[in-house]
Amino acid sequence: MWVQLKTYILLGFLIGLLYAIFLILHIHPLFAIILAAIPNIIAYYYSDKFVLMSYNAKILERHELPWLHAMVERVARKAGIPKPKVALVPIQTPNAFATGRNPENAVVAVTEGILELLSPEELEGVIGHEIGHIVHRDILIATIVATIAGAITYIADWFIWFGGFFFSHEDENNPFEMLAGILLIILAPIAAMLIQFAISRQREFYADEEGAKLTHPIWLANALAKLEKGVQYYPLEHGNPATAHLFIVNPFRSDFIAKLFSTHPPTEERIKRLMELAKKMKRY
């Protein structure tokens, strides 16, 4: 519940940031929001097709890997949602992701590498995490956040090209207010990006918690430890970094700066929280 609350608080900050820009620059928000919404609405309705196509993922029929279908169906039943489609990604990077705009149009995708690396229990923990994303409508939340952050970025870009049109004569006579507006426009896209990353990290914690309850915290904790090491050995070399947030762990090779701006929380912190949850569940 606290993780969910923090997501809404961060989303409130993002909306407040957008509103502050509108007030200072005396502009109507509708055009920027519509412009930012168009690509995100398209992504919302077709994200499953886009991401599956970009990684050559194949939707598996029921007779293909029937044990995996049974696992996904079992966890989905516990979560109270229809069984998602199951897809296989032909790469050795051990990872998994979920996509689809709602439970009725969801896909759980696993890579060949993850099937080779994890035990059945650990894989079920991962499936629980991905179904947690589906249950919590994380694709919808990511779309809303991306739209607001995109609107802020568009306004910042317009300001660079047409800055003089945004300020009135009263603003020009008040250099402090004008300076505050300029600083806000410069810093707002950075703040929006950081808030977007923070929301993504909170959703990962939330999906971990849901996956642990649907399966077992230890299973998911062990899986995350293996996946973190596995990605170091077999990072994703050819892929779109914009899709990194979809995967259960960042599939790309990360340096210090990349980790600082990662859409995923540190794996050590995720494992620590899962172990604490396991202790609580054991007491009850």
C-alpha positions as CSV (number, residue, x, y, z in Angstrom):
1,M,0.0,0.0,0.0
2,W,2.9,2.4,0.9
3,V,4.6,1.7,-2.5
4,Q,1.3,2.5,-4.3
5,L,0.9,5.7,-2.3
6,K,4.5,6.8,-3.2
7,T,3.7,6.3,-6.9
8,Y,0.7,8.6,-6.6
9,I,2.7,11.2,-4.7
10,L,5.4,11.1,-7.4
11,L,2.7,11.4,-10.1
12,G,1.3,14.4,-8.2
13,F,4.7,16.1,-8.2
14,L,4.9,15.5,-12.0
15,I,1.5,17.0,-12.6
16,G,2.3,19.9,-10.3
17,L,5.5,20.5,-12.2
18,L,3.6,20.7,-15.5
19,Y,1.0,23.0,-13.9
20,A,3.8,25.3,-12.6
21,I,5.2,25.7,-16.1
22,F,1.8,26.6,-17.5
23,L,1.3,29.3,-14.8
24,I,4.7,30.9,-15.3
25,L,4.6,30.8,-19.1
26,H,1.0,31.8,-19.4
27,I,0.2,29.1,-21.9
28,H,-2.7,26.7,-22.4
29,P,-1.7,23.1,-21.5
30,L,-4.1,21.4,-24.0
31,F,-1.9,21.5,-27.1
32,A,1.2,20.2,-25.3
33,I,-0.7,17.4,-23.6
34,I,-2.4,16.3,-26.9
35,L,0.9,16.4,-28.8
36,A,2.6,14.3,-26.1
37,A,-0.3,11.9,-25.8
38,I,-0.5,10.9,-29.4
39,P,2.6,8.7,-29.5
40,N,1.9,7.3,-26.0
41,I,-1.7,6.4,-26.9
42,I,-0.4,4.5,-29.9
43,A,2.2,2.8,-27.7
44,Y,-0.5,2.0,-25.1
45,Y,-2.7,0.1,-27.7
46,Y,0.1,-1.5,-29.7
47,S,3.0,-1.8,-27.2
48,D,2.6,-5.6,-27.0
49,K,3.0,-5.9,-30.8
50,F,5.8,-3.4,-31.0
51,V,8.0,-4.9,-28.3
52,L,7.3,-8.5,-29.3
53,M,8.2,-7.7,-32.9
54,S,11.3,-5.8,-31.9
55,Y,12.7,-8.8,-30.1
56,N,11.4,-11.4,-32.6
57,A,9.3,-13.0,-29.8
58,K,7.0,-15.8,-30.8
59,I,3.6,-16.4,-29.3
60,L,3.6,-20.0,-28.1
61,E,0.6,-22.3,-28.8
62,R,-0.7,-24.4,-26.0
63,H,1.2,-27.5,-27.1
64,E,4.5,-25.6,-27.2
65,L,6.1,-25.7,-23.7
66,P,2.8,-26.9,-22.1
67,W,4.5,-26.8,-18.6
68,L,5.2,-23.1,-19.0
69,H,1.5,-22.4,-20.1
70,A,0.4,-24.4,-17.0
71,M,2.7,-22.3,-14.8
72,V,1.4,-19.0,-16.2
73,E,-2.2,-20.2,-15.9
74,R,-1.7,-21.2,-12.3
75,V,-0.3,-17.9,-11.2
76,A,-2.9,-15.9,-13.2
77,R,-5.7,-17.9,-11.6
78,K,-4.3,-16.9,-8.1
79,A,-4.2,-13.3,-9.3
80,G,-7.8,-13.5,-10.5
81,I,-7.1,-12.5,-14.1
82,P,-7.4,-14.4,-17.4
83,K,-4.4,-16.4,-18.5
84,P,-2.1,-14.1,-20.5
85,K,-0.6,-15.2,-23.8
86,V,2.9,-16.7,-23.5
87,A,5.8,-15.7,-25.7
88,L,9.4,-16.9,-26.2
89,V,12.2,-14.5,-27.0
90,P,15.1,-16.2,-28.9
91,I,17.9,-14.5,-27.0
92,Q,20.4,-15.9,-24.3
93,T,20.0,-12.8,-22.1
94,P,18.1,-14.3,-19.1
95,N,15.1,-12.1,-18.6
96,A,11.3,-11.7,-18.8
97,F,8.7,-9.0,-19.3
98,A,5.0,-8.4,-19.5
99,T,3.2,-6.2,-21.9
100,G,-0.4,-5.4,-23.0
101,R,-2.8,-2.7,-22.1
102,N,-5.0,-4.7,-19.7
103,P,-5.3,-8.3,-18.4
104,E,-7.5,-9.3,-21.4
105,N,-4.7,-8.3,-23.8
106,A,-1.6,-9.3,-21.8
107,V,1.4,-11.2,-22.8
108,V,4.1,-12.7,-20.6
109,A,7.4,-13.2,-22.5
110,V,10.4,-15.1,-21.3
111,T,13.8,-15.5,-23.0
112,E,15.5,-18.7,-23.9
113,G,18.2,-17.7,-21.5
114,I,15.9,-17.5,-18.4
115,L,14.5,-21.0,-19.1
116,E,18.0,-22.4,-19.0
117,L,19.1,-20.5,-15.9
118,L,16.3,-20.7,-13.4
119,S,14.7,-23.6,-11.5
120,P,11.0,-24.1,-12.0
121,E,10.3,-22.4,-8.6
122,E,12.4,-19.4,-9.4
123,L,10.8,-19.1,-12.8
124,E,7.4,-19.2,-11.2
125,G,8.5,-16.3,-9.0
126,V,9.4,-14.3,-12.1
127,I,6.1,-15.1,-13.7
128,G,4.4,-13.9,-10.5
129,H,6.3,-10.6,-10.8
130,E,5.2,-10.1,-14.4
131,I,1.6,-10.9,-13.6
132,G,1.9,-8.4,-10.8
133,H,2.6,-5.7,-13.4
134,I,-0.5,-6.8,-15.4
135,V,-2.7,-6.8,-12.3
136,H,-1.6,-3.3,-11.3
137,R,-2.1,-1.9,-14.8
138,D,1.5,-0.7,-15.0
139,I,1.4,-0.2,-18.8
140,L,-1.4,2.3,-18.2
141,I,0.5,4.1,-15.5
142,A,3.7,4.2,-17.5
143,T,1.7,5.7,-20.4
144,I,0.2,8.5,-18.3
145,V,3.6,9.3,-16.8
146,A,5.3,9.3,-20.2
147,T,2.6,11.6,-21.6
148,I,3.1,14.2,-18.8
149,A,6.9,14.0,-18.9
150,G,6.7,14.3,-22.7
151,A,4.5,17.4,-22.5
152,I,7.1,19.0,-20.2
153,T,9.9,18.1,-22.6
154,Y,8.0,19.5,-25.6
155,I,7.4,22.8,-23.8
156,A,11.1,23.0,-22.9
157,D,12.0,22.5,-26.5
158,W,9.5,25.2,-27.7
159,F,11.0,27.6,-25.2
160,I,14.5,27.1,-26.6
161,W,13.2,28.1,-30.0
162,F,10.5,30.6,-29.2
163,G,11.4,31.8,-25.7
164,G,10.4,35.4,-26.3
165,F,6.8,34.5,-27.0
166,F,6.2,32.9,-23.6
167,F,6.7,36.0,-21.4
168,S,4.5,39.0,-21.1
169,H,5.6,42.7,-20.7
170,E,4.9,42.4,-17.0
171,D,7.4,39.4,-16.8
172,E,10.0,41.4,-18.7
173,N,9.8,44.2,-16.1
174,N,10.3,41.7,-13.4
175,P,13.7,40.1,-14.0
176,F,13.5,37.7,-11.0
177,E,10.2,36.2,-12.2
178,M,11.6,35.9,-15.7
179,L,14.8,34.2,-14.3
180,A,12.7,31.8,-12.2
181,G,10.7,30.9,-15.4
182,I,13.9,30.2,-17.4
183,L,15.4,28.1,-14.6
184,L,12.1,26.1,-14.3
185,I,12.1,25.4,-18.0
186,I,15.7,24.3,-18.0
187,L,15.4,22.1,-14.9
188,A,11.8,20.8,-15.4
189,P,12.7,18.1,-18.1
190,I,15.5,16.8,-15.8
191,A,13.1,16.7,-12.8
192,A,10.4,15.1,-15.0
193,M,12.8,12.4,-16.1
194,L,14.0,11.7,-12.5
195,I,10.4,11.5,-11.3
196,Q,9.6,9.1,-14.2
197,F,12.5,6.9,-13.2
198,A,11.4,7.0,-9.6
199,I,7.8,5.9,-10.5
200,S,9.2,3.1,-12.6
201,R,11.3,1.9,-9.6
202,Q,8.3,2.0,-7.3
203,R,6.3,-0.1,-9.7
204,E,9.0,-2.7,-9.7
205,F,8.9,-2.9,-5.9
206,Y,5.1,-3.2,-6.1
207,A,5.3,-6.0,-8.7
208,D,7.9,-7.8,-6.6
209,E,5.5,-7.7,-3.6
210,E,2.6,-9.0,-5.7
211,G,4.7,-11.7,-7.3
212,A,6.0,-12.8,-3.9
213,K,2.4,-13.1,-2.6
214,L,1.3,-15.1,-5.7
215,T,4.2,-17.5,-5.4
216,H,6.9,-17.2,-2.7
217,P,9.3,-14.4,-1.8
218,I,12.4,-16.7,-1.6
219,W,11.7,-18.0,-5.2
220,L,11.7,-14.5,-6.6
221,A,14.6,-13.3,-4.5
222,N,16.8,-16.3,-5.7
223,A,15.7,-15.6,-9.3
224,L,16.7,-11.9,-9.1
225,A,20.1,-12.8,-7.7
226,K,20.7,-15.2,-10.6
227,L,19.3,-12.9,-13.2
228,E,21.5,-10.0,-12.0
229,K,24.6,-12.2,-12.5
230,G,23.2,-13.7,-15.7
231,V,22.7,-10.3,-17.4
232,Q,26.4,-9.4,-16.6
233,Y,27.5,-12.5,-18.5
234,Y,24.9,-12.2,-21.3
235,P,23.8,-8.6,-21.6
236,L,21.4,-7.6,-24.4
237,E,23.6,-6.3,-27.2
238,H,21.0,-5.4,-29.8
239,G,17.9,-3.8,-28.4
240,N,16.1,-0.6,-27.7
241,P,17.1,0.9,-24.3
242,A,13.7,2.6,-24.2
243,T,12.2,-0.9,-23.5
244,A,14.5,-1.6,-20.5
245,H,11.8,-0.7,-18.0
246,L,9.7,-3.6,-19.3
247,F,12.2,-6.3,-18.2
248,I,12.3,-7.7,-14.7
249,V,16.0,-6.6,-14.5
250,N,17.8,-4.2,-16.8
251,P,19.0,-6.3,-19.7
252,F,21.7,-3.9,-20.9
253,R,25.2,-3.6,-19.7
254,S,25.2,-0.8,-17.1
255,D,27.9,1.6,-16.0
256,F,27.7,3.9,-12.9
257,I,25.8,6.6,-14.8
258,A,23.4,4.2,-16.3
259,K,22.6,2.7,-12.9
260,L,22.1,6.2,-11.4
261,F,19.4,6.9,-14.0
262,S,18.0,3.3,-14.1
263,T,14.3,2.5,-14.3
264,H,15.0,-0.4,-12.0
265,P,15.8,-0.2,-8.2
266,P,19.0,-1.9,-7.1
267,T,18.6,-5.7,-7.2
268,E,20.2,-5.9,-3.7
269,E,17.4,-3.7,-2.3
270,R,14.7,-5.7,-4.0
271,I,16.1,-9.0,-2.6
272,K,16.4,-7.4,0.9
273,R,12.7,-6.4,0.8
274,L,11.7,-9.9,-0.4
275,M,13.6,-11.6,2.4
276,E,11.9,-9.3,4.9
277,L,8.6,-10.2,3.4
278,A,9.4,-13.9,3.7
279,K,10.1,-13.5,7.4
280,K,6.8,-11.7,7.9
281,M,4.9,-14.4,6.0
282,K,6.6,-17.1,8.0
283,R,5.5,-15.5,11.3
284,Y,1.9,-15.6,10.1
